[in-house]
Every structure is written in structure tokens, then in C-alpha cells.
Amino acid sequence: MDGVPLVTQCPISPASTFQYSFVAENSGTHYYHSHSGFQRADGAFGSLIVRQSRLKDPLSSLYDHDLPEHVILVSDWLSELGLAKFVAHAHGGKDDIPSSIIINGKGRVSKPKDQLELQEMMPLAVFNVEKGMRYRFRMISNGILDCPVTMSIDNHTLLIIASDGNPIQPVEVDSLVMTSGERFDFVLKADQVASSFWIRFRGNMDWNSKHIFQTAILRYENSPEVEPDAIVTYETTNRNGTVLNPINYAPGDERHLTVAELTALTAENETEWTREPDRKFFLAYDFNAVDNWLYHDPEHYPIFGVENRHRFFTPQINHISLRMPSSPPLSQLYSLPPDSFCNESTVANCKEKHCACSYTLHVPLGSLVEVILIDEGATFDATHPFHLHGSSFRVVAMKRVGSQVSVNEIRALDENGLIQRNLIDAPIKDTVAVPDGGYTVIRFMATNPGYWLLHCHLEFHSEVGMGVIFKIGNDNHLPPVPDDFPTCGNWFPSKSSIVNENFDSTISKHTDVSSAFDINGPLIGENELLALALDASPFVHLNEDQDRKDKVPKVSSLALKASSCHFSLALYTIITYCLSNLCFRL
């Protein structure tokens, strides 16, 4: 089960139902979300917690309670639809910075409490605890844009016990940074005087310029249902002490603990991942100045022919944009032509021109795969969290080399044995950030046959092609396709379905407009309606060559009647378009 449109299945069409049935084998903190367009930014996401019995949980002795109401779901708040935000950023020179942060759907604008207007005093998320108890909290980041969030709780520390659904050796920190797609479990010891305490969320990276922050409340039982007295500002959300998962840090700083320095709780006999890898991939990415046809026509609107604020730099991996195939290869492999997929060996000159294709890397089933993710850092200072579908991985190395780095530099470091890997107890995750101007090395066992997406988890990057597909195994290893599984893809009309000179076989002599053309058929979009109106209307072809009339063969009276039907449909379409356009403007 996965659900990525045009990789493992077709998109789920409107007004339809698609039922997933699966065995919840992977315990831990997970979450579900749409992978279509910007629906995740618009609210199509939620937590998915798989709990195991305390007898099986190796960390159960560290906490007393694991309650559903202690899931903390953090998300960007865009204050508009994700598509509108993207279009304004890509084509209108607007920023791509969220307006605020929401916690379990609640939150306020980023102002100190004493500066809020009455209508801005929105409710905050509240988490209740009892003094003397230890609680397991599960925190999930549904970040949309390049805005990692730092979380801390006044007068309390966080005992981190798991990440991305996988247990780790417990580590105590004062604050925690989360990038998009990551999940962390922590234990909170309710050992303070009964009261209410601020849970502070600080926006980083792109949020720095707008000083975005948010709060929630940790409330002890039998304490007054009031907010804490302290006035929270952006500056006061910066907690001193040890921080886990810091932005753009390398291991070795005692106050900044990277995820690469965490250690896994795994059986000692799990050593298969420590040997020499069977496949190694260097995946270098950045924002590249290419004439991506979606934004920059090389002749009329080249990227360096417009002002800086109108330039759209394309996020790519190895200078290739991932373009989804026309049909999902997992369920419709034989609907795709043999040349549907590409990689570095099938494209050329991608630094000079825009390369976009179904970027796919084939891995034999059972292989040990090592991926070296490289953030070249040449264009922007950014933090990209990468998520792998279909498998978890070990984070075996991480380092920031400088403000910029090249794939050749990292290859040289690797060839000279200068990348220090943890091949003993590296943590297990499925989402990890890469330091800007640095690298993160991950390893996974390719034991799950299928097509699996590896992509940047920032919405505006993944949707324009910052990803790659791993094909694990051969075609004969793929799971069988269920009966009546939905299909989608290209369609080309056969000769028998094209209306030709035998037009009178499709419209009877007694057919009127209402029966020949389904006016009450499926609705189409405004732009499609306009195209249909222009194509059908006789008024938009007045300047065409008048000699065409001499080339038109004589038609029967029946065809003329059909033509009048077509003309009537054109008038109807034009009127409908004008009315709909007026409604859109109103």
C-alpha cells in the first residue's frame, strides 16, 4: 500500500471511493496525506498511530500513559489555497512563506498576546496532564514549505524515544526541530507545580523574516483554565540548552545533536546493512537556472531575460526534473511505452537545457542500497527533508561541508575514505533533512518490490519534480494487480470512433440539439469551456482564407442540419461561457 498517484495507482477521482486494506505491522507514529497537487497544504492529512502492547514495546518502562489526545500535529497555515500560493510565487513574484503555524488545527496570528485584537484571540491547543505521571507525546510535522519548527515546553525537558516510528536510545533535550514529514516521540515528566505552561513553536528558515511563532498549552490537572501569564514573542521562543535535529549543523557540537548522532534500538544480529553496498547513488540537487517550459519559454520568456523576482529556479535532482508517467507503472506497467523511463544514461546536456522525464533508478531485489544525498547549496540557503516511500533507512552519515559543495567534491571525499559512517547502530528513519552545502548518507535493504518514490517533502519542490523513483526488483517480482483495479492514462481514438463522411450514421434525421449534444453532461472548467466556444464559433474564423469554401465538398441536407445543430451548440456554449465568466468575476 502506498498511493502515490501515477506511481503506484491512479489518482482517486472526485465523488468516488477507494478503500485501502492493510495489516498494521509497523508500530509507531505515522501520518497519512494526499499526494495530489497541493491538497496536503489544504488539509488532506492526519495522524496514523499504530500502537503495540506494552509487553512488546521496549520503551514502555519510560512512560505511564500513551493517550490519543497527546498527538501534536504541526502544520503551516498558508491563509489561502496552496495552488493560489504557488501560482503567486511562481508567476507573480510573491513570497512562499506561510502566514502562521497551526497545532491540531488551532492557533493565532504571530503577535504577542497583549497586542492581539479581540477577533484574533482564537483558541489554542491544550494538552492535559496529571502531576507525577509520565506521558508519551507523539509529534508530527506536516510542513508545507521551507519552514522547520522548533518546539519546547516551559520548565520541562523532552526525553526523545522514537523517530519516524522507529525506537531510539533515549536522549534528553531542551528543544526539538522538525522538518516536513518527520515524527518524533518524546516522554514528558509532569513534575512541576500544578499550573499551565506554554508550549512554544518557533518558525525557522523562511519564517525568520516574518518572525512567525505559535503557542499551545500544557495544563496540569486541577489548575485554573487560564493561559500562562508570560508574554510570548518570537525572540522568547528560542530555548537555551540542547537542541535535537538542528538546522544545517554537522555532528560534533555538544549543544546541537543531529539525527545522525542518534542510535537505534535494534537486535544485534541485524548486520546485513553494514556490509559494502550493492548499489550506490550520488543524488545531488539544487535550484537550477534552466528554461523550464512551465515557467520560462526560451525564446519569449527566458529565465535570464526577466527581472530577478520573476525568475523561477527549478528544483532538480542530478539536473533532472521528475515528470510522472501517464499511467502508474506498478499497476499498469504494460500500458507504458518502453522509453517511458529515464536516468542519467538516457539524457544529455541537462545543465544547458531543461530535462524532464520519469526519472527511475532500477535496483535488484535484495540489494543493499546506499544513497548519498548532496545539497549543492549554490542558489538558496535551504533545508530539504527527503522522504522515501516503501522502506525505512539507516542514517549513516551527515555533514555540512560549506556554503556550497559539488557532487565531485563528495565523490572525492568518499573515494578517499573521508566520509565517516556509523555502521554499528545508526538510527532508522524514513525522512531526513540534508545540511545546506553538505550531504546525508542513507542505506536501505531493497526487499520490498515495486516502484517507490524518493522526494523532497516540501510541497512546492516535490510537485515540480524534485524526486526520483526507485524500481525495486524485476517485473516478475511485482505484486499481482487486484481485479477491477482502476486504470488511467493516454487514450487515442481509433479510426472507427472518428466522425467522418458517414456523419449521418451518428445523428438521425429527427435528432434535435438536446439529444445530439448532452448539455447536461459533465461540467468542464472555465478555460476548457472557452476553448470549446472559440473552436465551435463561426465568428472567430472571419479572417481565415476565403478560398477554403471552394475546397469544402458539397454536403447533404442532413449534414447541413447537423451543422446547424453544431452552430446552435456554439451559440449555447458562448452564452454559457459569458454567464459563467460573469459569475466568476462576481
Secondary structure, DSSP 8 states (H G I E B T S, - for coil): ----BTTTB----TT----------S-EEEEEE--STTTTTTT-EEEEEE---TTT-TTGGG-SB--GGGEEEEEEE-SS-HHHHHHHHHHH------SEEEETTB---SS-GGG--GGG-----EEEE-TT-EEEEEEEEE--SS--EEEEETT--EEEEEETTEEEEEEEESEEEE-TT-EEEEEEE--S-SSEEEEEEEE-GGGGGGT-EEEEEEEETTS-SS--SS---SGGG---S-EES-TT--TTBTTEE-GGG--B---TT--GGGS--SEEEEEEEEEE----TTT--TTTS-GGGS-GGG---EEEETTBEE---SS-HHHHGGGS-GGGEE-TTT---TTTS--EEEEEEEE-TT-EEEEEEEE--SS----EEEEESS--EEEEEEEE--S---HHHHHHHHHTT-S----SS--EESEEEE-TTEEEEEEEE--S-EEEEEEESSHHHHTTT-EEEEEES-GGGS----TT----------GGGS--S-GGGTS-TT--HHHHS-TTS----HHHHHHHHHHH-GGGGTTS-TTHHHHS----HHHHHHHHHHHHHHHHHHHHHHHHHHHHH-
